[in-house]
Amino acid sequence: MAHVPQIRVPATYIRGGTSKGVFFRLQDLPQACQVSGEARDKLLLRVIGSPDPYGKQIDGMGGATSSTSKTVILAKSEKADHDVDYLFGQVSIDKAFVDWSGNCGNLSAAVGAFAISGGLVDARRIPQNGTCTVRIWQANIGKTIIAHVPITNGEVQETGDFELDGVTFPAAEVQLEFLDPADEGEGEGGGSMFPTGNLVDDLEVPGVGTFKATMINAGIPTIFVNAEDIGYTGIELQEAINGDAKALTMFETIRAYGALCMGLIANVDEAAKRQHTPKVAFVAKPKDYVASSGKPVAAADVDLLVRALSMGKLHHAMMGTAAVAIGTAAAIPGTLVNLAAGGGERSAVRFGHPSGTLRVGAEAKQVDGEWTVTKAIMSRSARVLMEGWVRVPGDAF
């Protein structure tokens, strides 16, 4: 019996922030996959190794976690005053599904570097030494991201001494600016940073209870609840939650009813088809704890504690887009995030997560009674792990 041979597609495997993903230039994809649709989704699923009923993604590039089951497609921008168009696909591990509903803030740190190295940025804009400012159009959510990429001898500098909790080795610092990060304009909640119109709501979740929640569209749609209201302290690590089926079901139920309140879905059943967004996170006031690396984190070193779930599991550190939501909510007096951080006005916050701490800044102001955020800022790092071709069976798509 004859079998279709494998084909190879130019690709680069990159760590960005605390995530890893397979990066493609749009022009390098097979013709049928250069447009959105079934062929593209099938290709990316096969590249990553999904759907995998074993949950391991052994036969693909995925790492069997939400942080490592990611794909990125870049192209020269068609948007005025932008260098590159950035499209992010979150690949489900056990289902035949690619979620295009949101951005990945961590992999955003690698977009500028890949765009420069891949010839997607005008060479005249790249200094011999210094910093290259890459203007990124985030196509999933229609937002601008500015990446400040260090350049040495005309090439992207990847090595350095910038340390990022959740990443083992230091690297070069990449500063990211998420411009006008609020309101992704989705569903009935589109048009407002707070789709319910409130900084805090009483969220009723059948079978779980009714508790306070801040639901915000900034960076990525996120539902914040108080840790103590759902039986947690805020110092939990992954093993405390990810092995608890009852807890994971509770969080997914909260996520579904929060999504309904935010206008992101029409009924709770739709949440299963929208795994990437919204996120659900719980916050608490500072406490001493030991991070997953064994590093002690003192209450005095952070403004608050945050734990967030991604694709149904507690994240090992913090999603970059959720960090934007945290920084934005912290800057607005009265949100649960702001109250956990001590209340009042603030332009930056340092929060504790399972792997350590992270600082994120946000510029918020009130205009005609409505809160707006002009930008959120944080630093990440990125490094190419492997480049060349990824192979898939020729009939995979």
C-alpha positions as CSV (number, residue, x, y, z in Angstrom):
1,M,0.0,0.0,0.0
2,A,1.4,3.4,-1.0
3,H,1.5,6.2,1.5
4,V,1.8,9.9,1.1
5,P,5.3,11.1,1.9
6,Q,6.0,13.8,4.5
7,I,6.4,17.4,3.4
8,R,8.6,20.0,5.2
9,V,7.5,23.5,6.1
10,P,10.0,26.3,7.1
11,A,9.5,27.0,10.8
12,T,11.3,28.2,13.9
13,Y,10.8,26.9,17.4
14,I,11.0,29.9,19.9
15,R,10.7,30.5,23.6
16,G,8.9,33.8,24.2
17,G,8.5,34.7,27.9
18,T,7.3,31.6,29.8
19,S,5.8,30.0,26.6
20,K,7.2,28.2,23.6
21,G,5.7,28.0,20.1
22,V,6.3,27.1,16.5
23,F,6.6,30.3,14.3
24,F,5.9,30.5,10.6
25,R,6.1,33.2,8.0
26,L,2.8,33.3,6.1
27,Q,4.6,33.1,2.8
28,D,6.2,29.8,3.8
29,L,3.0,27.9,4.5
30,P,1.5,25.6,1.9
31,Q,-0.7,27.5,-0.4
32,A,-3.9,26.1,1.0
33,C,-2.8,27.1,4.5
34,Q,-2.0,30.7,3.7
35,V,-5.7,31.6,4.3
36,S,-7.7,30.9,7.5
37,G,-9.8,27.8,7.5
38,E,-9.8,24.1,7.9
39,A,-6.6,23.4,6.0
40,R,-4.6,25.8,8.1
41,D,-6.1,24.4,11.4
42,K,-5.4,20.8,10.4
43,L,-1.8,21.7,9.5
44,L,-1.1,23.4,12.8
45,L,-2.8,20.6,14.8
46,R,-0.5,18.0,13.1
47,V,2.6,20.2,13.7
48,I,1.8,20.4,17.4
49,G,0.7,16.8,17.7
50,S,-3.0,17.3,18.4
51,P,-5.6,16.0,19.1
52,D,-3.8,13.5,21.5
53,P,-6.1,11.4,23.7
54,Y,-3.0,10.5,25.7
55,G,-2.5,14.2,26.5
56,K,1.3,14.1,25.7
57,Q,1.7,15.4,22.1
58,I,4.5,12.9,21.6
59,D,4.0,12.9,17.8
60,G,4.4,16.7,17.4
61,M,6.1,19.8,18.6
62,G,3.8,20.5,21.5
63,G,4.9,20.1,25.1
64,A,1.5,18.9,26.5
65,T,0.8,22.2,28.4
66,S,-1.1,25.3,27.4
67,S,2.2,27.2,27.5
68,T,3.8,24.9,24.9
69,S,0.9,24.1,22.6
70,K,1.1,27.3,20.6
71,T,1.6,28.5,17.0
72,V,2.4,31.9,15.4
73,I,2.0,33.1,11.8
74,L,3.7,36.4,10.8
75,A,3.5,38.5,7.6
76,K,4.6,41.9,6.5
77,S,2.0,44.2,7.8
78,E,-0.8,45.5,5.6
79,K,-1.7,48.0,8.3
80,A,-0.3,51.6,8.1
81,D,2.5,52.4,10.5
82,H,3.1,48.8,11.4
83,D,5.9,46.4,10.5
84,V,4.4,43.0,11.0
85,D,1.0,41.3,11.3
86,Y,0.9,38.7,14.1
87,L,-1.6,35.9,14.3
88,F,-1.7,33.5,17.3
89,G,-3.2,30.1,17.4
90,Q,-3.7,28.3,20.7
91,V,-3.8,24.6,19.9
92,S,-5.9,22.3,22.0
93,I,-4.1,19.3,23.4
94,D,-6.8,16.7,23.4
95,K,-9.3,18.1,20.9
96,A,-9.1,18.9,17.2
97,F,-9.4,22.6,17.8
98,V,-7.3,25.8,17.3
99,D,-8.5,28.8,19.2
100,W,-8.0,32.1,17.4
101,S,-9.9,34.2,19.9
102,G,-7.1,35.9,21.7
103,N,-3.4,36.9,21.9
104,C,-0.4,35.3,23.6
105,G,1.4,38.0,25.6
106,N,4.4,35.8,26.3
107,L,5.0,34.9,22.6
108,S,4.6,38.5,21.7
109,A,8.1,39.0,23.1
110,A,9.4,36.8,20.3
111,V,7.5,38.3,17.5
112,G,9.7,41.4,17.0
113,A,12.9,39.3,17.0
114,F,11.5,36.7,14.5
115,A,10.2,39.5,12.3
116,I,13.6,41.1,12.1
117,S,15.5,37.9,11.5
118,G,12.9,36.7,9.0
119,G,13.2,39.8,6.8
120,L,9.7,41.2,7.7
121,V,11.1,44.5,9.0
122,D,12.6,47.1,6.7
123,A,16.3,46.8,7.0
124,R,16.6,50.6,7.1
125,R,14.8,50.5,10.5
126,I,17.3,48.1,12.0
127,P,20.3,49.8,13.7
128,Q,23.8,48.3,13.7
129,N,23.8,48.5,17.5
130,G,21.0,49.7,19.9
131,T,17.3,48.9,19.9
132,C,15.0,48.2,17.0
133,T,11.4,49.3,17.7
134,V,9.1,46.8,16.0
135,R,5.5,47.9,15.4
136,I,3.3,44.8,15.6
137,W,-0.4,44.5,14.6
138,Q,-2.0,41.8,16.7
139,A,-4.5,40.5,14.2
140,N,-6.5,38.3,16.6
141,I,-7.7,41.2,18.7
142,G,-6.9,44.2,16.5
143,K,-4.4,45.9,18.8
144,T,-0.9,47.4,18.5
145,I,2.1,46.0,20.4
146,I,5.4,47.8,20.4
147,A,8.5,45.6,20.9
148,H,11.9,47.1,21.8
149,V,14.4,44.5,20.5
150,P,18.1,44.8,21.4
151,I,20.4,44.7,18.4
152,T,24.2,43.9,18.4
153,N,26.3,44.0,15.2
154,G,23.2,44.3,13.1
155,E,21.6,41.1,14.5
156,V,19.0,40.4,17.2
157,Q,20.7,40.0,20.6
158,E,19.2,37.0,22.4
159,T,21.7,36.5,25.3
160,G,21.9,38.7,28.3
161,D,21.4,38.9,32.1
162,F,17.7,39.6,32.3
163,E,16.1,37.1,34.6
164,L,12.4,36.1,34.3
165,D,10.8,34.0,36.9
166,G,9.5,30.9,35.3
167,V,12.4,30.7,32.8
168,T,15.5,28.9,34.0
169,F,18.3,30.8,32.2
170,P,18.8,34.6,31.7
171,A,18.5,36.3,28.3
172,A,18.2,39.7,26.7
173,E,15.4,41.9,27.9
174,V,12.6,42.8,25.5
175,Q,10.3,45.5,26.6
176,L,6.7,45.3,25.4
177,E,4.2,48.1,25.2
178,F,0.5,47.0,24.7
179,L,-1.2,50.1,23.3
180,D,-4.8,50.7,24.2
181,P,-5.0,47.2,25.6
182,A,-8.6,47.4,26.9
183,D,-11.7,46.1,25.3
184,E,-11.2,43.5,22.6
185,G,-14.6,44.5,21.1
186,E,-16.0,41.0,21.2
187,G,-19.6,39.9,21.6
188,E,-22.3,41.9,23.5
189,G,-19.6,43.1,25.9
190,G,-17.6,44.8,23.1
191,G,-17.0,48.5,23.5
192,S,-16.2,48.6,27.2
193,M,-13.2,47.7,29.3
194,F,-15.8,46.5,31.9
195,P,-18.5,44.7,29.8
196,T,-21.0,44.5,32.7
197,G,-20.5,48.2,33.4
198,N,-19.3,47.5,36.9
199,L,-15.8,47.3,38.5
200,V,-17.1,44.5,40.7
201,D,-20.1,42.2,40.2
202,D,-21.8,39.5,42.2
203,L,-21.2,36.6,39.9
204,E,-23.7,33.8,40.3
205,V,-22.3,30.4,39.4
206,P,-24.8,27.5,39.7
207,G,-23.5,24.7,41.8
208,V,-20.6,26.8,43.0
209,G,-22.0,29.9,44.6
210,T,-22.3,33.7,44.3
211,F,-19.2,35.8,44.9
212,K,-17.5,39.0,44.0
213,A,-15.8,39.2,40.5
214,T,-14.0,41.8,38.4
215,M,-14.6,41.1,34.7
216,I,-12.3,43.1,32.4
217,N,-11.4,43.2,28.8
218,A,-7.7,44.3,28.8
219,G,-4.9,42.3,27.2
220,I,-7.3,39.3,27.3
221,P,-10.8,39.0,28.7
222,T,-10.2,37.9,32.4
223,I,-12.4,37.1,35.3
224,F,-10.9,37.9,38.7
225,V,-12.2,36.5,41.9
226,N,-10.9,36.6,45.5
227,A,-9.0,33.5,46.5
228,E,-10.7,33.2,49.9
229,D,-14.2,33.2,48.3
230,I,-13.4,30.0,46.5
231,G,-11.5,28.3,49.3
232,Y,-7.9,29.2,48.4
233,T,-5.1,31.3,49.9
234,G,-3.4,32.7,46.8
235,I,-0.1,30.8,47.4
236,E,-1.1,27.6,45.6
237,L,1.3,26.0,43.1
238,Q,0.2,23.8,40.2
239,E,0.0,20.5,42.0
240,A,-2.5,21.9,44.5
241,I,-5.1,22.4,41.7
242,N,-4.2,20.6,38.5
243,G,-4.5,17.1,40.1
244,D,-7.9,18.0,41.6
245,A,-10.7,17.2,39.1
246,K,-13.3,18.8,41.3
247,A,-11.4,22.1,41.5
248,L,-10.8,22.2,37.7
249,T,-14.5,21.6,37.1
250,M,-15.3,24.5,39.4
251,F,-12.9,26.8,37.7
252,E,-14.3,25.9,34.3
253,T,-17.8,26.5,35.5
254,I,-16.8,29.9,36.8
255,R,-15.1,30.7,33.5
256,A,-18.2,29.7,31.5
257,Y,-20.7,31.8,33.5
258,G,-18.2,34.7,33.6
259,A,-17.9,34.5,29.8
260,L,-21.7,34.6,29.6
261,C,-21.8,37.7,31.8
262,M,-19.1,39.4,29.7
263,G,-21.1,38.8,26.5
264,L,-18.4,36.6,25.0
265,I,-20.8,33.6,24.5
266,A,-24.5,33.3,24.1
267,N,-24.9,30.2,26.3
268,V,-22.6,28.4,28.7
269,D,-22.2,25.4,26.4
270,E,-20.3,27.6,24.0
271,A,-17.4,27.9,26.5
272,A,-16.2,24.5,25.5
273,K,-15.5,25.8,22.0
274,R,-13.7,28.9,23.4
275,Q,-10.9,27.5,25.5
276,H,-8.4,30.3,25.2
277,T,-10.6,33.1,26.4
278,P,-11.7,34.3,28.8
279,K,-9.1,33.5,31.5
280,V,-10.1,33.0,35.2
281,A,-7.7,34.1,38.0
282,F,-7.9,34.5,41.7
283,V,-6.2,37.2,43.8
284,A,-5.1,37.6,47.4
285,K,-3.2,40.0,49.6
286,P,0.5,39.4,50.0
287,K,1.8,36.4,51.9
288,D,5.1,34.6,52.2
289,Y,5.4,31.5,50.1
290,V,7.9,29.3,48.3
291,A,7.8,29.4,44.5
292,S,7.9,26.2,42.4
293,S,11.7,26.6,41.9
294,G,12.2,26.6,45.7
295,K,12.8,30.3,45.7
296,P,11.2,32.1,48.7
297,V,8.9,35.0,47.9
298,A,8.4,37.4,50.8
299,A,5.1,39.2,51.4
300,A,7.1,42.5,51.4
301,D,8.4,41.8,47.9
302,V,4.9,41.9,46.2
303,D,1.8,44.0,46.1
304,L,-0.6,41.1,45.8
305,L,-0.8,37.4,44.8
306,V,-2.4,36.1,41.6
307,R,-3.0,32.6,40.3
308,A,-4.5,32.1,36.8
309,L,-5.8,29.2,34.8
310,S,-5.1,28.7,31.1
311,M,-6.7,26.0,28.9
312,G,-8.2,24.4,32.0
313,K,-5.1,24.2,34.1
314,L,-3.3,26.4,36.6
315,H,-0.5,28.2,34.8
316,H,3.0,27.6,35.9
317,A,3.8,31.3,35.9
318,M,1.6,34.0,34.3
319,M,0.2,34.5,30.8
320,G,1.5,37.7,29.4
321,T,-1.9,38.9,28.3
322,A,-3.3,38.1,31.8
323,A,-0.4,40.2,33.2
324,V,-1.7,43.1,31.2
325,A,-5.2,42.5,32.6
326,I,-3.6,42.4,36.1
327,G,-1.7,45.7,35.6
328,T,-4.7,47.4,34.1
329,A,-7.1,46.3,36.8
330,A,-4.6,47.2,39.5
331,A,-4.4,50.7,38.2
332,I,-8.2,51.3,38.6
333,P,-9.3,51.9,42.2
334,G,-12.0,49.6,43.4
335,T,-11.4,46.5,41.3
336,L,-10.7,43.2,43.2
337,V,-7.1,43.3,41.9
338,N,-6.6,46.9,43.1
339,L,-8.1,46.1,46.5
340,A,-5.9,43.0,46.9
341,A,-2.9,45.3,46.2
342,G,-4.0,47.7,49.0
343,G,-6.3,50.0,47.0
344,G,-5.7,53.5,45.8
345,E,-4.1,54.8,42.6
346,R,-1.0,53.1,41.2
347,S,0.9,53.0,37.9
348,A,2.6,49.7,38.4
349,V,2.2,46.5,40.4
350,R,4.4,43.6,41.3
351,F,2.5,40.4,41.8
352,G,3.5,36.9,43.0
353,H,2.7,33.9,40.8
354,P,3.6,30.2,41.1
355,S,7.1,30.7,39.6
356,G,8.0,33.9,41.4
357,T,7.2,37.6,40.7
358,L,6.5,39.9,37.8
359,R,6.1,43.6,37.5
360,V,3.7,45.2,35.1
361,G,2.8,48.9,34.6
362,A,-0.3,50.5,33.2
363,E,-1.4,54.1,32.5
364,A,-5.1,54.5,33.4
365,K,-7.3,57.5,33.6
366,Q,-11.0,58.4,33.9
367,V,-12.6,60.3,31.0
368,D,-16.2,61.3,31.3
369,G,-16.7,58.7,34.0
370,E,-15.3,55.9,31.9
371,W,-11.9,54.3,32.7
372,T,-9.4,54.1,29.8
373,V,-5.9,52.7,29.6
374,T,-3.5,54.0,27.1
375,K,-0.9,51.3,27.5
376,A,0.5,48.5,29.6
377,I,4.2,47.8,29.9
378,M,6.2,44.8,30.9
379,S,9.5,43.1,30.1
380,R,10.0,39.6,28.8
381,S,12.8,37.8,26.9
382,A,12.9,35.4,23.9
383,R,15.3,32.9,22.4
384,V,15.3,30.8,19.3
385,L,15.6,27.2,20.2
386,M,15.6,25.5,16.8
387,E,15.1,26.6,13.2
388,G,14.8,24.8,9.9
389,W,11.8,22.8,8.8
390,V,8.9,21.0,10.6
391,R,7.6,17.9,8.9
392,V,4.1,16.6,8.5
393,P,2.4,13.9,6.4
394,G,1.5,15.3,3.0
395,D,-2.2,14.5,3.5
396,A,-2.4,16.0,7.0
397,F,-4.4,19.0,5.7
